[in-house]
Amino acid sequence: MTPARLRRLCLTFARAEETFPFGPETSVFKVGGKMFALAQLKRKPLKVSVKCEPELGEQLRGSYDEIEPGYHLNKRHWLTVTCGGAVGDDLVRELVAGSYDLVA
């Protein structure tokens, strides 16, 4: 997943918008004024934080070293995913879409 692809993905959802409430380096993707994803798109490695059902989050954190509790977020409901490695683009897309669905 590249930063450009992640941005495009997040903005494909209905009413999704990119905002910068934490400064110009952090893209926060919202729907209806609520955050569903955030990432520092210029940071390497690329990481994205997404909302997730707690049970699924536990499973994913146990299965992938690249998936951790949400950085500076509610650890029960948010995941931070390092893109690449064992976490392929398909899983990132699923997690972003699931996060959008939870928030929308």
C-alpha positions as CSV (number, residue, x, y, z in Angstrom):
1,M,0.0,0.0,0.0
2,T,1.4,3.3,-1.0
3,P,0.5,6.6,0.6
4,A,-1.3,7.7,-2.6
5,R,-3.3,4.5,-2.7
6,L,-4.2,4.8,0.9
7,R,-5.5,8.4,0.5
8,R,-7.5,7.4,-2.6
9,L,-9.0,4.4,-0.8
10,C,-10.1,6.5,2.2
11,L,-11.6,9.2,-0.1
12,T,-13.6,6.6,-2.2
13,F,-16.2,6.2,0.5
14,A,-19.4,8.3,0.5
15,R,-19.0,11.7,2.2
16,A,-15.4,10.9,3.3
17,E,-13.1,13.9,3.7
18,E,-9.5,14.4,4.6
19,T,-8.8,16.9,7.4
20,F,-5.7,18.0,9.3
21,P,-6.7,18.7,12.9
22,F,-3.4,17.4,14.3
23,G,-1.2,19.4,11.9
24,P,-0.3,19.2,8.2
25,E,1.7,16.0,8.6
26,T,-1.3,13.8,9.8
27,S,-4.2,13.1,7.5
28,V,-7.4,12.3,9.3
29,F,-10.1,10.8,7.3
30,K,-13.7,11.5,8.5
31,V,-17.2,10.7,7.6
32,G,-20.0,12.7,9.2
33,G,-17.4,14.6,11.3
34,K,-16.1,11.3,12.9
35,M,-12.7,9.8,12.3
36,F,-12.4,6.4,10.6
37,A,-8.7,6.5,9.6
38,L,-5.6,8.5,10.2
39,A,-2.1,8.3,8.9
40,Q,1.1,10.2,8.4
41,L,1.4,9.7,4.7
42,K,5.0,10.8,4.4
43,R,6.2,8.6,7.2
44,K,8.1,5.4,6.5
45,P,7.1,2.8,7.1
46,L,3.5,3.8,6.3
47,K,1.1,3.2,9.2
48,V,-2.6,3.7,9.3
49,S,-4.9,3.6,12.4
50,V,-8.4,2.3,12.0
51,K,-11.4,1.6,14.2
52,C,-12.2,-2.1,14.7
53,E,-14.5,-4.4,16.7
54,P,-12.6,-5.3,19.9
55,E,-12.8,-9.1,19.3
56,L,-11.5,-8.8,15.8
57,G,-8.8,-6.5,17.0
58,E,-7.6,-9.0,19.5
59,Q,-7.4,-11.7,16.8
60,L,-5.5,-9.5,14.4
61,R,-3.0,-8.3,17.0
62,G,-2.4,-12.0,17.9
63,S,-1.9,-12.9,14.2
64,Y,0.3,-10.1,12.9
65,D,3.3,-8.4,14.3
66,E,2.5,-5.4,12.1
67,I,-0.9,-4.8,13.9
68,E,-0.7,-3.1,17.3
69,P,-3.2,-1.3,19.6
70,G,-4.0,2.1,18.3
71,Y,-1.2,4.6,18.8
72,H,-2.5,7.5,21.0
73,L,-6.0,6.1,20.5
74,N,-8.4,3.9,22.5
75,K,-6.5,0.7,22.5
76,R,-9.6,-1.5,22.7
77,H,-11.3,0.0,19.6
78,W,-8.4,1.1,17.4
79,L,-5.6,-0.6,15.6
80,T,-2.4,0.8,14.1
81,V,-1.3,-1.2,11.1
82,T,2.2,-1.0,9.5
83,C,1.6,-1.5,5.8
84,G,3.6,-4.1,4.0
85,G,5.1,-7.3,5.1
86,A,2.6,-9.9,6.2
87,V,-0.2,-7.3,6.1
88,G,-1.1,-7.1,2.4
89,D,-3.0,-4.5,0.6
90,D,-6.2,-6.5,0.7
91,L,-6.2,-6.7,4.5
92,V,-5.5,-2.9,4.7
93,R,-8.5,-2.3,2.4
94,E,-10.7,-4.5,4.4
95,L,-9.7,-2.8,7.7
96,V,-10.2,0.7,6.3
97,A,-13.6,-0.3,4.9
98,G,-14.6,-1.9,8.2
99,S,-13.6,1.2,10.1
100,Y,-15.6,3.4,7.7
101,D,-18.6,1.1,8.2
102,L,-18.3,1.3,12.0
103,V,-18.2,5.0,12.0
104,A,-20.7,5.8,9.2
